[in-house]
Amino acid sequence: MRRGLPAGVAALSLMVATGFGLHATPAVAAQNAPAAKPAEPPKPTPRTADGRPDLNGVWGGGGGAGAPNFVQKGDTLVVVFQLDGADPYQDKDLFKALDERGSARKAAAPNKPPYKPELAAKLKEASDLQSKLDPAFYCKPEGVPRMGAPSQIVQTPGQVVFLYEGRNTFRVVPTDGRGHRDDVEPTWNGDAVGRWEGDTLVVDVTNIIDESWLGADGWFHSDALHVVERLRREGDTLTYSATVEDPKMFTGPWEITPRTLRLMANPADALVESPPCIERSGENQVTNDHH
């Protein structure tokens, strides 16, 4: 959405990733298998001067299977998306095919918010009209918890700061024991206060504006949204998880699928400013294809 294609892009190619392998019988495989390496001892978790786990650093999760590759062919830069089932020779409208496959993947997602049955029609409408209703389409903040794990953490006594590279934004989370404020209006990122439960940083978020979505498939929420995020470092890995409650919309709490990130120690991994989000003109859209 936010990143435009590099100049000179003249083609879009979709490739189906397939794999071929040779299979040996179990007996032969066992004979030829290399000796197992002894397990390495777990790396110790560094700590700050006050004894808390040190969450400082740039954290990344690596590239996904659907990330595009750029292939230079003469004067043409071809953007290659590796998506199972996408066939540039069979699908006359490639972008429509992409939309259909994207919608199918969202529909098959195993972990969805537990909406109340009476909201099914509203949820379907929001999903069908995602490209026109999604606040992110109009460059509005993603909000908590949709923005997910931070790209970088800056930790000081009594406070942690979350930096997000994708939207050039940040969150300040006090950890000095203060409670939630009652003198501010709802915001996209809500009012966050942190506390330590053992070696886990727990971030309690309330007062989130009800204009945001929880995900790109029409996952709306009410002003009763309550999010509890958890971040735990073990060695050079960071686990991010969140519990989402909305008694007006959900039948019960929703546990977001945890994400494990790794510490990016290379100086080249330092955060860089992302291109600005470009607002799309929803009024001029002629289809409801998803983005």
Backbone hydrogen bonds, N-H to C=O, Kabsch-Sander energy under -0.5 kcal/mol:
donor,donor_aa,acceptor,acceptor_aa,energy
4,G,2,R,-0.5
9,V,6,P,-1.3
10,A,77,L,-0.8
11,A,77,L,-0.8
13,S,79,V,-2.3
15,M,81,F,-1.8
17,A,15,M,-0.6
18,T,16,V,-0.6
29,A,25,T,-3.0
30,A,26,P,-2.4
31,Q,27,A,-1.9
32,N,28,V,-2.2
33,A,29,A,-1.1
48,T,52,R,-2.8
51,G,48,T,-2.1
54,D,46,P,-2.6
55,L,53,P,-0.9
57,G,153,I,-1.9
59,W,151,S,-2.8
60,G,262,R,-2.4
67,A,64,G,-1.4
69,N,80,V,-2.6
71,V,69,N,-0.5
71,V,78,V,-2.8
73,K,71,V,-0.6
73,K,76,T,-3.5
76,T,73,K,-2.1
77,L,8,G,-1.2
78,V,71,V,-3.2
78,V,76,T,-0.7
79,V,11,A,-1.4
80,V,69,N,-3.3
80,V,78,V,-0.6
81,F,13,S,-1.7
81,F,79,V,-0.6
82,Q,80,V,-0.6
83,L,15,M,-1.2
83,L,81,F,-1.2
86,A,83,L,-1.9
90,Q,87,D,-0.6
91,D,87,D,-2.3
92,K,90,Q,-0.8
94,L,92,K,-0.8
97,A,93,D,-2.3
98,L,94,L,-2.6
99,D,95,F,-2.2
100,E,96,K,-2.5
101,R,97,A,-2.3
102,G,98,L,-2.7
103,S,99,D,-2.6
104,A,100,E,-2.1
105,R,101,R,-2.3
106,K,102,G,-2.0
107,A,103,S,-2.4
108,A,104,A,-1.7
109,A,106,K,-1.1
112,K,110,P,-0.7
115,Y,113,P,-1.8
116,K,249,M,-2.5
119,L,116,K,-2.2
120,A,117,P,-1.9
123,L,119,L,-2.5
124,K,120,A,-2.3
125,E,121,A,-2.2
126,A,122,K,-2.2
127,S,123,L,-2.2
128,D,124,K,-2.9
129,L,125,E,-2.1
130,Q,127,S,-1.4
132,K,129,L,-1.8
133,L,129,L,-2.1
134,D,130,Q,-2.5
137,F,134,D,-1.4
138,Y,135,P,-1.5
139,C,136,A,-1.7
140,K,135,P,-1.8
144,V,188,W,-1.3
147,M,143,G,-2.6
148,G,145,P,-1.7
151,S,163,L,-2.5
152,Q,163,L,-1.7
153,I,57,G,-2.3
154,V,161,V,-2.4
155,Q,153,I,-0.5
156,T,159,Q,-3.0
159,Q,156,T,-2.2
160,V,173,V,-2.4
161,V,154,V,-2.6
162,F,171,R,-2.9
163,L,152,Q,-2.9
163,L,161,V,-0.5
164,Y,169,T,-2.8
165,E,163,L,-0.5
168,N,164,Y,-0.5
168,N,165,E,-0.7
169,T,164,Y,-1.6
171,R,162,F,-2.2
173,V,160,V,-3.2
173,V,171,R,-0.5
175,T,158,G,-2.0
176,D,158,G,-0.6
177,G,194,G,-0.5
187,T,207,N,-1.8
191,D,206,T,-3.4
192,A,190,G,-0.7
193,V,204,D,-2.0
194,G,174,P,-3.3
195,R,202,V,-2.2
197,E,195,R,-0.5
197,E,200,T,-2.8
198,G,196,W,-0.6
200,T,197,E,-1.6
201,L,231,L,-2.8
202,V,195,R,-3.1
202,V,200,T,-0.6
203,V,201,L,-0.5
203,V,229,E,-2.8
204,D,193,V,-2.9
204,D,202,V,-0.6
205,V,203,V,-0.5
205,V,227,V,-3.2
206,T,191,D,-2.0
209,I,187,T,-2.8
212,S,209,I,-1.1
214,L,219,W,-3.7
218,G,215,G,-0.5
219,W,215,G,-0.7
220,F,218,G,-1.7
225,L,222,S,-1.2
226,H,245,E,-2.5
227,V,205,V,-2.3
228,V,243,T,-2.5
229,E,203,V,-2.8
229,E,227,V,-0.5
230,R,241,S,-2.9
231,L,201,L,-2.4
232,R,239,T,-1.8
233,R,199,D,-0.6
234,E,237,T,-2.4
237,T,234,E,-1.5
238,L,261,L,-2.7
239,T,232,R,-2.7
240,Y,238,L,-0.5
240,Y,259,R,-3.3
241,S,230,R,-2.1
242,A,256,I,-0.5
243,T,228,V,-2.5
244,V,254,W,-3.1
245,E,226,H,-2.8
249,M,246,D,-1.6
250,F,246,D,-3.6
251,T,114,P,-2.6
254,W,244,V,-2.8
256,I,242,A,-2.5
256,I,254,W,-0.7
259,R,240,Y,-2.8
261,L,238,L,-3.4
261,L,259,R,-0.5
262,R,60,G,-3.4
263,L,236,D,-2.5
264,M,58,V,-3.0
265,A,263,L,-0.9
269,D,266,N,-2.6
270,A,267,P,-1.5
279,E,277,C,-0.6
280,R,137,F,-1.3
282,G,280,R,-1.2
284,N,281,S,-1.2
285,Q,282,G,-1.3
